[in-house]
Amino acid sequence: MSLMKELNGWAMRLFAGASLVIVAGCVSYERTVYEDVPRSRVEFENDRAARVFYETLSKAPPRRQSETKTEIDIPIVFEHKRRVVPGQSVAFNDAVVICDTNQDGKITELEAQIFADSRSKR
């Protein structure tokens, strides 16, 4: 009889432990943050300069490798994920910096063409 009680006690503890693991569940949190900045103010020498700049930007925007990802895991109990992605204005601002070679805030037709030529080679 004592062997039977011992087996029953062992089985009950095993069942209670398995139930606790299954019922405990997991707290999970995932978030993607799009960080955007204000667009740089820029002028264009003429309509052609603006058209060349925007067409080039739309075909191959400058890539910024600044996407970050943070994960915190405690198995079975807790999971937290956070991803930060730069917004579209970041690509625009990067293109303005690359294109406006003399940094005067005005993109000339020549600067726009050089920007377009440099992007087409990539």
N, C-alpha and C positions, 0 to 999 in steps of 0.2 A: 504494500500500500504506500509506503514512503517513497518508493521509486516512482509510482504513478503521480504522487503529489509533486515530486521534484520535476518530472517531465511536464506536468501541467503548468507549473510555475515558470519553467524555462520557455515553454511554448507561449505563454501569456506575455512574458517579457519580450520575446521575439516579435510577436504580433503587435504589441504596443509600440515598440521601436520602429518597426516598418510602417505602421500607421502614422506615427509622428513625422517621419521623413516624407511620406507621400502627402500628408495634409499640410505640412509646414509651408509649402509653396515657396515662391520666390518673388522678391520685390525687384521690379525691373523698371529702369528709367532711361529713355533715349531721347536726345534732343539735338537738332541741327540748327545752328545759328548762322544767319547770313549777315556778315558784317559789311556794311556799305558806308561809303564816305561821300561827302558832297563832290559833285563833278567840278573839275578845274575849269576856270573861266578861260576861254580861248577865242581868239578872233581868227578869221581867215582872210587872206589877201584878196581872194575873189571866189566866185562860185566853183570854179574848176578845182581850186585847192581844197575846198570843203568836200566836194564830191569824191576826189581821189582819196582823201583821208578817210572818209566814212566807208567807202567801198572796200578799202584795204582793211580797215578795222573789222568790218563785218565778215570778211573772208577768213582772216587769221588774226584774231585778237592776241595781244601779248599774253603769254601764260605766266602766271605767278604761282610758284610752288609753295604757297603758304597755307594750304589747307591743313588744319590740325585736327587730331582725333585723340580724345582722352577716354580711357576705359578703366573702371574700378570694378573688380569682381571678387566677391566672396562666394565660393561655390554653394549652390542650393539656396542661399539666403538673400543675397543682394547683388544687383548688377546695375551699374551706372555708366552710360555712354554719352559723350558730348562731342559734337563735330562742329568746327568753325570753318565756314566757307566764305572767301571774299566775294563781294557782290560785283555787279556789272560796272559800276562806276570806277572800281579799282582798275579794271582792264582799260577803260577809257583814259583815266589819268595816266596810267603807265604809257599808253600810246602817245598821249600829248607830250610827255617828257621825252620820249624817244624821237618823236617827229620834230618838235620845236627845238632844233639844235642850238640856237643862240639864246633860248629861254627868255624871249622878249614878250611872250604871250600872244604872238601872232604867227600863224602858220602860213608860210608863203607857198606858192605853187611849186617852186623848186624843192622846198623841204618836204612837201607832200609826195612829190614824185620820188625823191630819194627814199622816203619811208616805204612807199609802195614797192620800189625795186628791191629794197632790202628784205621785205617780207616775202616777195615772190621767189627769192633764192632759197628760202628755208623749206 
